[in-house]
Amino acid sequence: MPLIAWEEPRDTIGFAVRRRTQPPPPSRARMRPPSVTPPAGEGFRVGDRATLEEVLTGRRSVRDFDERTPTASLLLDVLASARRSQQQQWPVTPHGDPELGILVASCRVAGLDQGLHEPELESGTWRRHGGPLHLPTLHNAYTAAPALVLIFGSVSDTDDSAYGGLLVRVGSLGYAVWLAARTHGLEASVFGRSSSEVTRAARQDAPGTRHLFTIALGYANQLSPA
């Protein structure tokens, strides 16, 4: 179960993404007191409780992950939490639906084979994506994480004036995944550069889309320097 309510991050993330500034302090009325304080350097663990402020201030970019494997069900919870937050932050009326898609490149995820998978968030299941994928190439481009969350959006019908708005929505979803991962005991790092290999794979099911954002997820290697 997540450490903080899924709806708490939406205003904070929206402010940070749109203004590109530090988020405002969270409302004290909505913050829960922590029941467990993790030892220094260990990060948050599933079952601990933390305030939104602690989750935000403890966030750091992690690219060195240990051998622990997140589960497929945990990743579904993370992605569903992030998606719900975005649906609240960016309701279809009046913002429209950018039709953002998510694929997950699984390297070491319990319950998923290595390769490319699509999360079916409505049913809580996974669908194996038939697109070819060379994991070492992605690891060289990003980092060798147990899972890489790959966000893509439609660019075929997007003109120059709307492209910036699409990137804001993509980045907002990406950072929501990062924050949701922390509330579920995982750490992450984010990457704004795209992969032509992922774009080709995504276009097998969704022509006109482009890979735009990546989030690496896993458990931080506690032996690495902070």
Secondary structure by P-SEA (a helix, b strand, c coil): ccccccccaaaaaaaaaaaccccccccccccccccccccccccccccccccaaaaaaacccccccccccccaaaaaaaaaaaaaaaaaacccccccccbbbbbbbccccccccccbbbbcccccbbbbbcccccaaaaaaacccccbbbbbbbbcccccccaaaaaaaaaaaaaaaaaaaaaaacccccccccccaaaaaaaacccccccccbbbbbccccccccc
